[in-house]
Amino acid sequence: MTVHTPKITGADGRPAIRQLDEAAINRIAAGEVVERPASAVKELVENALDAGAGRIQIDIGGGGKTLIRVTDDGCGMTAADLPLALSRHATSKIDGSDLLNIRSFGFRGEALPSLGAVGRLTITSRAEGHEGAQIACDAGRLSPPRPAALSRGTVVELRDLFCATPARLKFLRSDRAEMQAVVEVVRRLAMAEPQVGFTLREVGDAGEARVLFRADPQPGDLFDALERRLASVLGRDFTENALRIDAEREGLRLQGYAALPTYSRGSSAQQYLFVNGRPVLDRMLFGALRAAYFDVLSRDRHPAAVLNLIVDPGRVDVNVHPAKAEVRFREPDAARSLIITALKSALTGAGHRASSTVGAATLDAFRPEPRVYQMDRPSQQSLSRAFAFQAPNPGLTGFAEAPQAATFASEERAEPSDERTEAHPLGAARAQLHENYIVAQTATGIVIVDQHAAHERLVYERLKRQMAETGIRAQALLIPEIVELSPTDAARLLDHAAELAKVGLGIEPFGGNAIAIREIPAVLGPVNGAALCRDILDELTDAGDSQLVQAKIDAILSRMSCHGSVRSGRQLRAEEMNALLREMEATPLSGQCNHGRPTYVELSLHDIERLFGRR
């Protein structure tokens, strides 16, 4: 069904071209810049950061629909500056001569006039050495500046957002949902600027304020300040289980923290990426983050990371969209390569380390669950066992059965206590439980190792090293498989032919829009070439690069390592258990199995004593 809209026609009936008035232009621009209250908060807080603010306070009412107030202690503005600040494309950030040399959050000069066009905006500011001044803009109607009392900085107050465009209000979510979006925006900016203090308050109808988020300014160098800021924003669990990232390559630098694989999450909610301190949502960067972890996490788990990519402003274009959340790199492959290599190097350097939250989860599992019903009674079998433990002759029941539950490798083979062995990170093997779990004693506690998962990872890493040394053998097809694709898909796939050849997949053009698959990785066996090519194209479209063939090869190596590793149920001698522990200490990524699950749990003596109420 076609919807016909009325046209403005001239005297001869032709559609007439007319210049829109300033108010209409500002309302249209506001649709791009201010999507929801969180967008307005982002623009105003970024203005405060560009003004050199050390502390920023954000007050929100009605989820941002009725009140947004941002107060900062930045450089401020004079009475002469205020009308210019509410003019479109007027800014102090750039002079317009070089749009690629942008070193500030804002540069378009659209945010304030757009906000003034769709709401009731008031700006009160005072620059050092000048008197305070205030200006108001009510749905696009500008009033002249007037004197106002203010000690320093700027206060921007926006009331009744979208009062000039009431239809936009219907597309907003509930006050609670909009407030959550505002909190997320402030959290991201707080992580980008750890030396700046942030306070977010919710203001009620009666004027009472409730603090929703607070982050005090952090002193010290970048990494120390960032670590303390992340501890307050994301929690200490993240910083205790994150690796410091500081890598430089081809003029690009990556800094931040990336969590261990065993600290993985069920969603990508804890992935925060920045470019020159600007929060961005870039598919290529998030794809590089996934690629760095794809060998140590299963597909349903997601890494946690806070990373800032520092690049010369001339090599990245932030002038892609008015919201400035998207960027384009002049050399995207260099940025992607830096992220992958830096993270893989950090994860490899972490060795056998597993996250501390694994031990905490183990302790929680030891604690008994509270009873739900008062009428619960122990079973007759439980009562019989309890009475048996209290029998006069304990040799008949109870502890007489203990050796069946905890079996030493063999009494004559068990190693004597050796302090030098216990000094190793994973300690000395002391027992094997249920023919699958190795209990080792360390200098400060105990370690419980899943022998099958640990050995599976060791065999997997060994197979990968062998393949890296000898290469991936390619199997030539007797009859090449011809795959018909669209012109765009065929060109994109052939552009990556060299990379695919390195993993054993040989392709070449076959005339028209077809490609010929002449070689496949021998380890894959028979494959559906057309389906494989389309899967690779999907990954190229989504992430800009494809690890699909390598992932399939790694999956086969993982299955091979599973079948070639120590099986559950096999009793190990003491020297075998200790050899496994020593190899784990020497093998990178041995703290998690091939699917990202932990291979061992470490409990300190302090934690064990707490279980028994001794601390």
C-alpha positions in Angstrom: 0.0 0.0 0.0 1.5 3.3 -1.1 1.3 6.3 1.3 1.1 9.6 -0.6 2.4 12.6 1.3 1.4 16.1 0.4 3.9 18.2 -1.5 4.6 21.9 -1.6 3.9 23.0 -5.1 4.8 26.2 -7.0 2.6 28.2 -9.3 3.1 25.8 -12.2 2.2 22.7 -10.1 5.8 21.4 -9.8 7.2 20.5 -6.3 8.9 23.6 -4.9 12.3 23.5 -3.2 12.3 25.6 0.0 14.7 26.3 2.8 13.6 24.9 6.1 13.5 27.3 9.1 16.1 27.0 11.8 13.7 25.4 14.3 12.8 22.6 11.9 16.5 22.0 11.1 17.4 21.7 14.7 14.6 19.3 15.4 15.7 17.1 12.5 19.3 17.2 13.7 18.1 16.3 17.2 16.7 13.1 15.8 20.2 12.0 14.9 22.0 13.3 18.0 19.4 12.8 20.7 17.8 9.4 20.4 16.8 9.0 24.1 17.7 10.6 27.5 20.9 8.6 27.7 22.0 10.2 24.4 21.5 13.7 25.9 23.5 12.7 29.0 26.3 11.4 26.9 26.6 14.6 24.9 26.5 16.8 28.0 29.0 14.8 30.0 31.4 14.7 27.0 31.1 18.5 26.8 32.1 18.7 30.5 35.1 16.4 29.9 36.2 18.5 27.0 36.0 21.5 29.3 38.6 19.9 31.6 36.2 19.0 34.4 37.6 17.2 37.4 34.2 16.4 38.9 30.9 15.9 37.2 27.5 15.5 38.8 24.5 14.2 36.8 21.0 14.6 38.2 18.2 12.7 36.5 14.4 12.9 37.0 11.7 10.8 35.4 14.2 8.6 33.7 15.6 11.7 32.0 12.3 12.7 30.5 11.5 15.5 32.9 15.0 16.5 34.1 18.6 16.1 33.1 21.1 18.4 34.9 24.9 18.1 34.4 27.1 20.2 36.7 30.9 20.4 36.2 33.9 22.4 37.5 35.4 22.9 34.0 36.7 26.1 32.4 33.2 27.6 31.9 31.9 30.1 29.4 31.4 33.9 29.3 28.2 35.7 28.6 29.4 36.3 25.0 30.0 32.6 24.5 26.5 31.4 25.5 24.6 32.5 22.4 27.3 30.9 20.2 27.1 27.7 22.2 23.4 27.4 21.2 24.1 28.1 17.5 24.4 25.2 15.1 27.9 24.1 14.1 29.6 26.5 16.6 32.3 24.8 18.6 35.5 25.4 20.5 36.9 21.9 19.8 38.1 22.4 16.2 38.7 25.2 13.7 37.4 23.3 10.7 40.7 23.1 8.8 41.3 19.4 9.5 38.4 17.1 10.3 40.8 14.1 10.8 42.8 15.7 13.6 40.1 15.5 16.3 41.3 15.1 19.8 38.1 15.9 21.8 34.8 14.1 22.4 32.7 16.7 20.7 33.4 18.6 17.5 30.2 18.9 15.5 28.6 21.7 17.5 25.1 20.1 17.2 24.3 18.8 20.7 23.3 22.0 22.6 21.2 23.5 19.8 19.5 20.1 19.2 18.7 19.8 22.9 17.4 23.3 23.0 15.2 22.6 20.0 13.3 19.6 21.5 13.3 20.6 25.2 13.6 23.4 27.7 17.3 24.1 28.1 19.1 26.4 30.5 22.8 27.0 30.6 24.5 28.7 33.6 28.3 29.2 33.4 31.1 31.2 34.7 34.6 31.4 33.3 37.6 32.4 35.4 37.9 36.2 35.6 34.3 36.8 34.4 30.9 37.1 35.9 28.4 34.3 35.8 25.8 34.3 33.1 22.7 32.3 32.1 20.9 31.7 28.8 17.7 29.8 28.1 16.3 28.1 25.0 12.6 26.9 25.2 11.8 24.6 22.3 14.0 26.6 19.9 13.1 30.0 21.2 16.3 31.7 22.5 16.3 34.3 25.2 19.2 36.8 25.7 21.9 36.1 28.3 21.4 37.5 31.8 23.6 37.6 34.9 23.5 34.6 37.2 25.3 33.5 40.4 27.7 30.6 40.0 31.1 30.0 41.6 32.8 28.2 38.7 32.2 25.8 35.9 28.9 25.1 34.0 25.4 23.8 34.9 23.3 22.6 32.0 19.7 21.8 32.8 17.4 20.2 30.4 13.7 19.8 31.3 10.8 18.2 29.5 12.8 16.4 26.8 10.9 16.1 23.5 8.2 18.6 24.6 8.6 20.2 21.2 8.3 16.7 19.5 5.7 14.8 21.7 5.5 12.0 19.2 9.1 11.0 20.2 8.0 10.4 23.7 5.8 7.5 22.6 8.9 5.6 21.5 10.7 5.9 24.8 10.7 3.1 27.3 9.8 3.1 30.9 11.5 5.4 33.4 13.4 2.5 34.9 14.6 1.3 31.5 15.7 4.8 30.5 17.5 5.3 33.8 19.4 2.0 33.3 20.6 3.3 29.9 21.8 6.5 31.5 23.7 4.5 34.2 25.4 2.5 31.5 26.5 5.6 29.6 28.0 7.1 32.8 29.7 3.9 33.6 31.4 3.8 30.2 32.6 7.4 30.4 33.8 6.8 34.0 36.0 3.9 32.7 37.3 6.1 30.0 38.3 8.9 32.4 39.5 7.4 35.7 41.0 10.7 36.9 37.6 12.4 36.8 35.0 12.0 39.5 31.4 11.1 38.5 28.2 11.2 40.6 24.9 10.1 39.2 21.7 10.9 41.3 18.1 10.2 40.7 15.9 13.2 41.7 12.4 12.5 42.9 9.3 14.7 42.5 9.8 16.2 45.9 13.4 17.1 45.1 15.0 14.4 47.1 18.1 12.8 45.6 19.3 9.2 45.6 22.9 8.3 44.5 22.8 5.6 41.9 26.5 5.7 40.8 29.6 7.2 42.3 33.2 7.0 41.2 35.7 9.2 43.0 38.8 10.6 41.1 41.6 8.1 41.1 45.2 9.4 41.5 48.4 7.8 40.2 49.5 6.6 36.8 47.1 5.4 34.1 47.1 1.7 34.9 46.8 2.1 38.7 44.1 4.7 38.3 42.3 2.5 35.8 42.5 -0.6 37.9 41.0 1.2 40.9 38.3 2.7 38.8 37.4 -0.7 37.2 37.3 -2.3 40.7 34.7 0.3 41.8 32.7 0.0 38.5 32.9 -3.7 37.6 33.9 -5.1 41.0 37.1 -6.5 42.4 36.4 -9.9 40.9 37.2 -8.5 37.5 40.4 -6.7 38.5 41.7 -9.7 40.5 41.1 -12.0 37.4 42.2 -9.6 34.7 45.5 -9.3 32.9 47.1 -6.0 32.2 47.4 -5.2 28.5 50.0 -2.8 27.1 51.1 -3.5 23.6 52.3 -1.4 20.7 52.6 -2.3 17.0 52.7 -0.3 13.8 52.1 3.0 15.5 49.0 1.6 17.4 48.9 1.1 21.1 46.5 -1.1 23.1 46.0 -0.6 26.8 43.6 -1.9 29.4 42.6 -5.1 31.1 41.4 -8.5 29.8 39.9 -11.2 32.0 41.1 -14.8 32.2 39.1 -17.3 30.2 37.8 -18.9 33.4 36.2 -15.6 34.2 34.1 -15.7 31.1 30.5 -14.4 31.1 27.2 -15.6 29.7 26.9 -12.5 27.5 29.0 -9.7 26.1 27.8 -7.2 28.7 31.3 -6.8 30.2 33.1 -5.9 26.9 34.0 -2.2 26.8 36.1 -0.9 23.9 37.4 2.6 23.5 39.3 4.4 20.7 41.4 7.3 22.0 39.3 7.2 25.2 36.0 7.4 23.2 33.5 4.6 23.9 32.7 2.9 20.6 30.5 0.1 19.3 32.6 -1.3 16.4 31.9 -4.8 15.0 35.5 -5.2 13.8 36.9 -4.5 17.2 34.5 -6.8 19.0 35.2 -9.5 16.4 38.9 -9.2 17.1 38.2 -9.6 20.8 36.2 -12.8 20.1 39.0 -14.1 17.8 41.6 -13.7 20.5 39.6 -16.0 22.9 38.1 -18.4 20.4 40.6 -21.1 21.2 40.0 -21.0 25.0 36.2 -20.4 25.2 33.2 -22.3 24.1 30.8 -20.5 21.7 28.2 -19.8 24.5 30.7 -18.0 26.7 32.0 -14.4 26.2 35.3 -12.8 27.4 35.3 -9.7 29.7 37.6 -6.8 28.8 38.1 -3.1 29.0 40.5 -2.0 26.2 41.5 1.4 24.8 43.1 1.5 21.4 45.3 4.6 21.0 45.8 5.7 17.4 46.8 8.8 15.7 43.6 10.8 15.0 44.6 11.0 11.3 44.4 7.2 11.0 40.8 6.9 12.3 37.6 8.6 11.2 35.2 9.4 14.0 33.1 11.6 11.8 31.0 8.7 10.6 27.7 9.3 12.5 26.4 12.2 14.6 26.3 9.9 17.7 30.0 9.3 17.2 29.7 5.6 18.4 31.1 4.3 15.1 34.6 4.7 13.8 36.5 3.7 10.6 40.2 2.8 10.6 42.5 3.6 7.7 44.3 0.3 8.4 41.6 -2.0 10.0 43.8 -5.1 9.6 46.5 -3.5 11.8 44.1 -2.7 14.6 42.6 -6.1 14.4 46.0 -7.8 14.4 47.2 -5.8 17.4 44.2 -6.8 19.5 44.4 -10.5 18.7 48.2 -10.8 19.2 48.3 -8.6 22.3 45.5 -10.6 24.0 46.8 -14.0 22.9 50.3 -13.1 24.2 48.9 -12.0 27.6 46.8 -15.1 27.9 49.8 -17.3 27.1 51.9 -15.4 29.5 49.4 -16.1 32.3 50.5 -19.7 32.1 48.3 -22.1 34.2 46.5 -19.4 36.1 42.8 -19.8 36.7 40.4 -17.2 38.1 40.0 -16.8 41.8 36.2 -16.9 41.4 36.5 -20.6 40.8 37.7 -21.2 44.4 34.9 -18.9 45.7 32.3 -21.0 43.8 33.8 -24.1 45.3 33.5 -22.8 48.8 29.9 -21.8 48.2 29.2 -25.4 47.0 30.6 -26.7 50.3 28.3 -24.6 52.4 25.0 -26.3 53.2 21.8 -24.9 51.8 19.3 -23.5 54.3 16.3 -25.6 55.0 13.1 -24.4 53.3 10.5 -26.3 55.3 10.5 -26.7 59.1 8.9 -30.2 58.7 11.9 -31.6 56.9 13.3 -34.7 58.6 16.4 -36.7 57.8 15.8 -40.0 56.0 15.9 -43.3 57.7 19.1 -44.1 55.8 20.8 -40.9 57.1 19.7 -41.7 60.7 21.1 -45.2 60.4 24.5 -43.9 59.2 24.5 -41.3 62.0 23.9 -43.9 64.7 26.5 -46.2 63.1 29.2 -43.5 63.5 28.3 -43.3 67.2 28.6 -47.1 67.6 31.2 -48.4 70.1 33.3 -50.2 67.5 34.1 -47.6 64.7 36.1 -50.3 62.8 32.9 -51.9 61.6 31.5 -48.8 59.9 32.2 -45.1 59.2 35.9 -44.4 58.8 36.5 -48.0 57.8 34.9 -47.1 54.5 37.0 -44.0 53.9 39.8 -45.6 51.8 37.2 -46.4 49.2 36.3 -42.8 48.7 39.8 -41.4 48.8 42.4 -43.7 47.2 46.1 -43.0 47.3 47.9 -44.1 44.2 49.6 -46.8 46.3 50.8 -46.8 49.8 54.3 -47.9 48.9 54.6 -45.5 45.9 53.2 -42.4 47.6 55.9 -39.7 47.7 57.0 -38.5 51.1 56.3 -34.9 52.0 58.8 -32.8 50.1 58.8 -29.0 50.9 60.5 -28.3 47.6 57.8 -30.1 45.7 55.1 -28.2 47.7 56.8 -25.0 46.8 55.6 -25.4 43.2 52.5 -23.4 42.3 50.4 -26.5 42.0 52.1 -28.3 44.9 52.7 -32.0 45.4 50.1 -34.8 44.6 48.8 -36.4 47.8 45.7 -38.4 46.8 43.4 -39.3 43.9 39.6 -39.1 44.5 37.1 -41.1 42.6 39.9 -42.0 40.1 39.5 -38.6 38.4 40.4 -35.8 40.8 44.0 -35.2 42.0 44.4 -33.6 45.4 47.7 -31.7 45.7 49.2 -30.0 48.8 50.7 -26.5 48.3 52.6 -24.4 50.8 49.5 -22.3 51.5 46.5 -24.7 50.8 45.3 -27.4 48.5 44.7 -27.8 44.8 42.0 -30.1 43.3 42.8 -31.0 39.6 40.4 -32.6 37.1 43.0 -35.0 35.6 41.0 -35.6 32.4 40.3 -31.9 31.6 43.9 -30.9 32.5 45.6 -33.6 30.4 43.2 -32.9 27.5 44.4 -29.3 27.4 48.1 -30.4 27.6 47.6 -32.8 24.7 45.7 -30.2 22.7 48.5 -27.6 23.1 51.1 -30.2 22.2 49.1 -31.1 19.0 48.8 -27.4 18.1 52.6 -26.9 18.6 53.3 -29.8 16.3 50.9 -28.5 13.6 52.5 -25.0 13.8 55.9 -26.6 13.3 55.0 -29.0 10.4 52.1 -26.9 8.9 48.6 -28.0 8.0 48.7 -30.6 5.3 46.4 -29.9 2.3 44.5 -32.7 0.5 44.2 -32.1 -3.2 40.7 -33.0 -4.6 40.6 -35.3 -7.5 37.7 -33.3 -9.0 37.7 -29.7 -7.9 34.4 -28.5 -6.3 32.8 -25.6 -8.1 30.9 -23.1 -6.0 28.6 -20.4 -7.6 28.5 -17.2 -5.7 27.4 -13.6 -6.2 30.0 -11.3 -7.7 30.6 -9.5 -4.4 30.9 -12.7 -2.4 33.3 -14.3 -4.9 35.5 -11.2 -4.9 35.5 -11.1 -1.1 36.4 -14.8 -0.8 39.2 -14.6 -3.3 40.7 -11.5 -1.5 41.3 -13.9 1.4 42.7 -16.8 -0.7 46.2 -16.4 0.6 45.1 -16.6 4.3 42.9 -19.6 3.6 45.7 -21.4 1.8 47.8 -21.2 5.0 45.2 -23.4 6.8 45.0 -25.8 3.9 42.0 -24.5 1.9 43.0 -23.8 -1.7 40.6 -21.8 -3.8 40.9 -20.0 -7.2 38.6 -18.3 -9.7 36.8 -20.5 -12.1 35.3 -18.0 -14.5 32.3 -15.7 -14.0 31.1 -15.7 -10.4 32.3 -19.2 -9.6 35.3 -20.4 -7.6 37.0 -23.7 -7.6 38.0 -25.5 -4.4 41.1 -27.5 -5.2 42.5 -28.3 -1.8 41.0 -28.9 1.7 42.7 -29.4 5.0 43.5 -33.1 5.2 42.5 -33.3 8.9 38.9 -32.2 8.1 38.2 -35.2 5.9 35.2 -35.0 3.5 33.5 -31.5 3.7 30.7 -29.7 1.9 32.7 -27.1 0.1 29.8 -24.8 -0.8 28.5 -24.7 2.8 32.0 -24.1 4.1 32.5 -21.2 1.7 29.2 -19.6 2.7 30.0 -20.0 6.4 33.4 -18.3 5.8 31.6 -15.4 3.9 29.2 -14.9 6.8 32.1 -14.6 9.2 33.9 -12.2 6.9 30.8 -10.0 6.7 30.3 -10.0 10.5 33.9 -9.6 11.7 36.0 -8.6 8.7 38.1 -11.8 9.0 37.5 -15.5 9.2 38.8 -18.0 11.7 36.3 -20.6 10.6 38.6 -23.1 8.9 41.2 -22.8 11.7 38.4 -23.2 14.3 37.2 -26.4 12.5 40.8 -27.7 12.6 41.2 -26.8 16.2 37.9 -28.5 17.0 39.3 -31.7 15.5 42.5 -31.4 17.4 40.4 -30.9 20.5 38.5 -34.1 19.9 41.8 -35.9 19.2 43.2 -34.6 22.5 40.1 -35.7 24.3 40.5 -39.3 23.1 44.3 -39.2 23.6 44.2 -37.9 27.2 44.0 -39.6 30.6 40.5 -41.0 30.9 38.4 -40.6 34.0 38.5 -43.7 36.1 42.1 -44.5 35.6 44.3 -44.7 38.7 47.5 -42.8 38.5 50.7 -43.4 40.4 52.1 -40.6 42.5 54.9 -39.8 40.0 52.3 -39.6 37.2 50.2 -37.2 39.1 53.2 -35.0 39.9 54.4 -35.1 36.3 50.9 -33.9 35.2 51.1 -31.0 37.7 54.6 -30.0 36.6 53.5 -30.0 32.9 50.5 -27.9 33.7 52.8 -25.3 35.3 54.9 -25.2 32.2 52.1 -25.1 29.6 50.3 -21.9 28.8 46.5 -21.8 29.0 46.4 -25.0 31.1 44.2 -23.4 33.7 41.2 -24.1 31.5 40.1 -27.0 29.3 39.5 -26.7 25.6 36.0 -25.3 26.4 37.0 -22.7 28.9 36.1 -24.6 32.0 38.7 -24.6 34.9 41.0 -27.5 35.1 41.8 -27.0 38.8 40.5 -25.4 41.9 42.7 -23.8 44.5 41.7 -23.4 48.2 43.8 -21.6 50.7 44.2 -22.8 54.3 42.4 -19.6 55.4 39.4 -20.6 53.3 39.4 -24.2 54.5 39.6 -23.1 58.1 36.7 -20.8 57.6 34.6 -23.8 56.4 35.3 -25.5 59.8 34.6 -22.3 61.8 38.2 -21.9 62.9 38.4 -18.3 61.7 
